[in-house]
């Protein structure tokens, strides 16, 4: 519990220094650590050591969101065109 109280006190001190609420601070931290985890997984994806399905399970996002991240960061990936299928 001492580490949790340390974190709470750090957030309180940061709150007094900035004009942000506690929830805004926590949201920024959440975004920061999510992006950090995404970047770590993208490095493994580029090397071919991790598959899309494993990454989406780890990040708890849909494959569509993952491909959107890849396009946003301009990383090459295989595109599957399902609209032109003929039976």
Secondary structure, 3 states (H helix, E strand, C coil): CHHHHHHHHHHHHHHHHCCCCHHHHHHHHHHHHHHHHHHHHHHHHHHCCCCHHHHHHHHCCCHHHHHHHHHHCCCCCCCCCCCCCCC
